[in-house]
Amino acid sequence: MEWVLLALKWMLPAILGIFLVLGPIDALGRALLLRDKTRLDLVKSAKEDSRVLFIYYPGILADGVKSSLKVSPVWAQRGDVLQVSYDGTKFSPTKVVKTVAEWVTLHKADYDTVVFIGSSMGGLLSYDTVPLVVKQVRDIRFILVDAPTKRSDFQKPLSLISLGTWAWWAGPINNLLIAKPYFAATFRGPAEENIEAGVDPEELALRVKEAQRFPISTHNDWIRYMIGHDRLERNSLVSSPAVYIRSTRDTDTVRPEAQDTWELAFGIGLKSMRVDSTHVGYNELPLTWQRAFPEAMQMIGIN
């Protein structure tokens, strides 16, 4: 990770210059020009009589549809799939969960069970959605994948980088000047040894490029949400079947200890599962995850 630290050292003067010279202008542009937007896409189940709804909350730098192309067909074998995407140039978690909750309320007659698939940051969004839908759908279950709850759940140097982005309220100028070099320095595609045979390299490269095109303003909002989230309430979800999936090749994103905080909320009923994958590696290891999700569903009683 030395190249990351060197790149950030090179970028620091430019970032400070923008803060000092263009900061007030950028702040005004953020307030006037940037907008948050949530997109919902529904995939109907192949099972016509299904009363199950999967709600997929992706993590940062991930579109709800494109990041789940290889795994959503597996989910759809057992229920409808609501894919959530964060399309705006700002990110408001309160508005995201409200949008999803309103959709669930509108369609509550169609479902008996809601299963949250919370990938990375999506775990916290799943947690925050429950209070808004618990009266509409009482049977709520969880599949959490590499989901952090606070800054100390991140591995270094990400835990250090997140401190800087927490205070960086990027606007349109930052998006124009900083986003491309920042993501080029801090976000790369998976190493060759972490890519399954048969994966189309061009398609995988496209996923990486898509991730690098997200606005830095949205990215930093995501970071603030995760590291500034209130502590999970003890035993708040003890009645919800849940499984936490840890990707064993995740060596640079989320620490294994992230599961410990989730156990505060779910109690001893939280099941544990290990998958030989990179962090939420649906695109680079699709076969691995196509096998893993049916097992995880069985662990929470979805057959």
N, C-alpha and C positions, 0 to 999 in steps of 0.2 A: 504493500500500500504506500510505499515511499513516493511513487509517482503522483498519487492523490494529494499528499501533503505538499509536494513541490508545486503542483499546479495551483493549489489554493494559495500558496505563498506568492506565486506570480500574479494571481488575480487580486490579491488583497488590496494593493494600491489603487487599482481601477475601481474596485467596489467602494473603497473609502472616498475616492474622488466623486463618485456618483452621489454618495450620501451627503457630502459637504456642499457640492456645487448644484446638483440637480435634485437633491432630496425633497425640498419643499415643492418643486414643480411636479415631481413624480408622485408625491403624496396627494396633491390635488387631482392629478390624473387618475389615481387609484379610486378616489372618492367619486369622481364624475364619470369615468369611462368604463371601469371594470365592473363586470356583472357575474353573479353566481348563477349556475344553471344545472339542473338535474335532469337527466334523460332516463326514461324507463322503457325497456324493451321486453315484451312478453313472448316466451317460447312455449307453445302449447305442448302438452304431454302426449307421448305416443300411447299412453294408457288412458283410454277415453273416460273411464269411470273413476279416475283419480280425484281425490279430494285433498291432495297435498300441494302446497305451494313452496317452492324453494326461492328464497330471496338472496341473490348473490351480491354482496358488497365487496368489490375489489379493493386492493390497496392503492398506494400512490403510484403514479405513472402508469396506470392501467385503465383501459377502457372496459366497461362491463361486458360488452359483446365480444370484442376482439381478444381479450385476455382469457376468455373461457371457450373459445371456438372448439378446442380439443376435448373439453370435459363436459360442457353443457348438454350434449346429447346423452351422456350417462345419467345426468340428473333428470333429464326429460323422460327417461324410461319409467320414472316413478312419480312424476308430478310436473305441474307447470313450473316454469322458471322465469322469475322476474329479475332481469339484469339491470343493475344500477350503474350509471356512468356520471362522472363529474365533468361536465363540458365547459364550465364557465372559466372566466379569467380570475375569479375569486372563488373561495370555497367556504360555504357556511354550513357546518354540520347540523345546526338546528334546522335549517331549511331542507336539507337532504332528508333527514329522518321524518320531518313533517310531511314532505312530498310522498315518501314511501308509505307512511302511516295512513295518509288520506286515500291512497290507492287501495290499500288493504281494507280499509273501512268500506269503501265503495263496492268492493268485490267479496265481502266477507261471507255472503251466502254461498259462494262457490267452493269454499275451503273449510276443512275441519282442522287441518294441521299446517302450521307454518314452520319451515326449517330455514334458519339463517345460516348461510355459508359465508362466514366472515374471514376473508383472506387479509392477513396483515392488518392494516388500518381498519379494514372492514369489520374486524372483531368488535372494536369499540362502537362503530356505527350500529352494529347489531344490538349491542347492549343498550345503547341509547334509544333504540326504536321500541324496545319491549314495553316500556310504560305507556306508550301511545297506542299500542295494539292489543294489550293483554285482555281488555274487555271485549274486543271484537273476536279474537281467536285465542281460546284458552289453552290449546295444545301447541306449545311453542318448544322447539328443539334447536340445537346448535351443532354445527360443525365449524370449529375454529381452526384456522391454518396459520401457523407462525404469527400469532397475533400479539403485538406488544401492547402494554397499557401505560407505559411511562418511559422517560428518557433512559433510565438505568436498564431497561429491557433491551436497548440497542447495544450492539457490539462496537468496539472501537475500530476505525476512527469515526464511525457514523454517530456515536454518542456525543463526540466532541463537535462534529459539524452541525449537529442539530441545535446546539446551543447558539451558534452564530445565526442560523436561519430563523430561530425563534424571534429574534429582535429585528429581523430584516423584513420590513413591510414593503415589499416590492410593488411597483406600479408599472405602467406601460413603458416607461423609459428603461427600467430594469429588464422587462420582458424583451425589449428590442436589442439591448446591448449586452446583457449578461447571460441570458438563458442558454444560448447556444454554447459558449465556452464553458459555462458552469457544468452543464450536463455532459459535455464531451470529456471533461476532467473527472467527473464523479460517477458517471453511469456508463457501464460497458455491458456488452452482451455476455452470455455464459461462455465459460471456457470449453474447449472442444471435448475434454474428458467428461463434461457434464451434459452432453447432448446425446440423446438416444439415436441409435441407428434408424434410418428411415425418415428422420426429420428433414424437411425441405429447408436448406440453409438460406435460401433467398426469402422465404416466408418468415423465418426466424429473424433475419436481419431487418425485415420490414417492421416487425414488432418492436425491435430495439429502437429504430428510427422514430416510430410513433411515440414511444415513451419519451424520447429526447425532445420532442416538439411541444411538450406541455409547458404552459407559461410558468416562469419562476414564481410569479405572484401566487398561483394556485399551489405550487409545490410547497412554498413556505407556509401557506395557510394550513396545509395538511400536517406539516411538522408541528406547528403551534398547537393544533388540535390534539395530537397524540401526547406530546410531552406536557401539555397543560391540563390534561383531563383530570377530573376529580377521581379520587381513589374509588375503586369499585366497592359497592356496599356489601358487607359481609352477609352471606346467606340470602342474597336478594334473588337468586335464581335456582334455589335448591330443588324446586319442583320441576325444572326443565331438564330433560335428558340432553346430555352434551358430551362431545368428544373433542379433545384438543390434539391436533396433529402437529408433530414436530418434524421438520425436514432436517434430516441428519447431515446433509451437505451444506446447510446454511452456516457458513463460517464467517460471514461479514455483515449480517443484517440484524437478526433477532437472536438473543441469548436463550438457551434452553430454560432458564429460570423464569421466563415470561409466564409460563404455565402456572407458577406458584400463586400469582395474584388472581388468576382466574379461579383457582381452587377456593379462594376466599368467598367468591360469589356463588359458586356451584356446590361447594362442600365436597365431601368424599365421593359424591355421585359423579364427578367429572371423570370421564374415561380418558385414557391416554393411548396414543397411537404414534408409531414412528414410521416415516416414509423415507426411503433412500432418494432424496431429491435436494436440489438447491431451494432457496427461499421461494415458495409459491411457484415452483418451476413447471407450470402447466404446459408451457409452449415448448420447452427444451426436453421435457421428459413426459410426453403425453401418455404413453402406454403405462408408465408407472402410476400415474394419477387415475387413469381409467380403471385400473385394478384397485386402487386405494379407496376411491370414493364409495363403491358398493360395500366394501368392508366397513367403512366408517358409518354408512347408513344403517347397516345391520346392528352396529353397536348402540345406536340410539333408537332402534325399533322401527326403522323404515325399510320395508321389504319390497 
